[in-house]
Amino acid sequence: MNAKDDMVLALSDAKVGSEGILGSVDLPDEVSHYLAHLGFLPGASIQVLRRAPAGDPTVYRIDGVEVGLRNETARHIFLQPAIPAGAIK
């Protein structure tokens, strides 16, 4: 596993306020195609906006569109988090 792989996390594990680039979607074709129509494509910019009071679903902004996803779906979508400018040495 290389350093880049270490930085990939499931979208369901991303904290509210975080953002990054969508890496991959590991879901059945029918669901993947539906999500692709909503903008969930590799390379798309994603922001984690807010979670429901009980923690599920979560609202994400992807290319300017807000989409709510349940954790069961979001755990199969992988994100490469943005690195804060101050974290690069």
N, C-alpha and C positions, 0 to 999 in steps of 0.2 A: 504494500500500500504506500503511495507517495503522499507528499504534503498536501497536494490538491485534493486527494480523496478524503483526507482528514477534515477538510473544510465543508464537505457536503453533509447536509442534514435533511431529515424529513420535514416537509412544510409544517406538519402538525407539531413539531418540536421547536419551531422558530418562535421567539418571543414577540409580543405585541410591540410595535415600534421598529422592529428590525426590517431589513430589506435585503434583496439579493437578486440573483439571476437564476431562472428556472433551468435546472440541468437535465432532468428526465422525468417521465411519467411512466410508472410501472403498474398499469391497470389494463383490464381487458380492452380490446380494440373499440368496442361500442362506447365505453366510458371515455377512453382516451380521445376518440374522435369528437365526442360531445364537448369535452373540456378544451380541445383544440379550437373549436368554434368560438369558445368564450375567451380565447387568447392564451391558454396554457400551452405554450409552445416553447421548446428549448431556446434559450437566449432571451426570453421575455423578462422584463423587470417586474418584480413582485414586492409589495409592501404588506406587512401584517398590520392591519388597522385596529381591530378590536375583537374581543371574544364575548360570547354570551355570558351572563352572570354564572351559569352552571359550567362554563368552560367549553361548551360545544353547541352550535357551530362557531367558526371563526370567519371573520370577514377579511378578505384580501383585496388589494388593489393591484390589478394586472393591466398594464398599458392603459391606465386611466379609467378602467371599469372596475366597479366594486362587485365582488362575487363572494357569497357565503358557501363554505364547504364544511362538511362534518369531518371530524378527526379521522374516521374510518377511511375516508377518501384521501384526505390530506397526508396521511402517513405513507402513501404510495407515490407522492410527488416530491421530488428532491430538489433542493435549493442550494446554491453556492452563495453563502452570505457575503454581503458587501463588507469590505474591511475598512473600518474607520481610518481616516487619513493619519491620525496620531498613532495608530497601531503599527504602521510600517516603519521599520528602522533601517 
